Amino acid sequence: MERSEPDAADDNAMDSFLEKFQSQPYRGGFHEDQWEEAPWFGVTLSRPDLCCCRQMEQAKTYKDEGNDYFKEKDYKKAVISYTEGLKKKCADPDLNAVLYTNRAAAQYYLGNFRSALNDVTAARKLKPCHLKAIIRGALCHLELKHFAEAVNWCDEGLQIDAKEKKLLEVRAKADKLKRTEQRDMRKAKLKEKKEQTQNEALLQAVKVYFEDEDRAELYRVPPKSTLLQVLQHPRYFVKALTPAFLVFVGSSPFCKNYLRGRKVHQVK
């Protein structure tokens, strides 16, 4: 089919439009400084929305980078990458929870158990039921010898997944160590109490005196008196720069014979 010749009237109309377009700027377009507000595909993106999307993409990039370092067992670099991701402060709580949990795993392998515990605690504030965060938190408590806390974290995780193998293993180990710790504490307290009783019995058995040679009198020193208190007594005299005391076993025959007929004062 042959194309028809263009109508002269149409040509004149087009020429008129072009002349008008050149002399008068188009008012329906977007200025270069307002390109973010262009309605692409029917959606208007404001500057804050674009900023949020950019932060999220950057945080994801750092997360992926950290995961790569983690797989290579370069845990220090993994921590740095996850930290950079968290610094973006994106608005996605799930992504931030993953960054905290992954950084906790890297810190754990570096032996930084307290830092790892702080991270999983932060992750659970964002996502309380994050099972990986709970598992890693329980492991951190176990390494820090917080056995009761480890058991509690395991119990909270098992409420989410009662068959989680790692939680069951950690809980069994933590519970055993907790009971061992409690037993050792009981033994330590009994030993301490026994030693205290023995010391008190010894203090009761031992009698300490100092002698006033001028008056031929003895002064009994209370068990809890300090050396300074005794030296400050008006009837105590130091000879040859050396303090001297008489120490007896109070119930011994020698003590009884030595004290017989002597005047004894009690130091106050």
Salt bridges, closest charged atoms under 4 A:
ASP33 OD2 - HIS31 ND1 3.68
GLU36 OE2 - ARG47 NH1 3.01
ASP64 OD1 - LYS63 NZ 3.82
ASP74 OD2 - LYS77 NZ 3.94
GLU84 OE2 - LYS87 NZ 3.34
ASP119 OD1 - ARG103 NH2 2.75
ASP155 OD1 - ARG171 NE 2.52
GLU156 OE1 - ARG124 NH1 2.84
ASP175 OD1 - LYS178 NZ 3.91
ASP175 OD2 - ARG179 NE 3.31
ASP184 OD1 - ARG183 NH2 3.43
GLU211 OE2 - ARG262 NH1 3.75
ASP212 OD2 - ARG215 NE 3.97
ASP212 OD2 - ARG235 NE 2.75
GLU213 OE1 - LYS239 NZ 2.30
GLU217 OE1 - HIS265 NE2 2.94
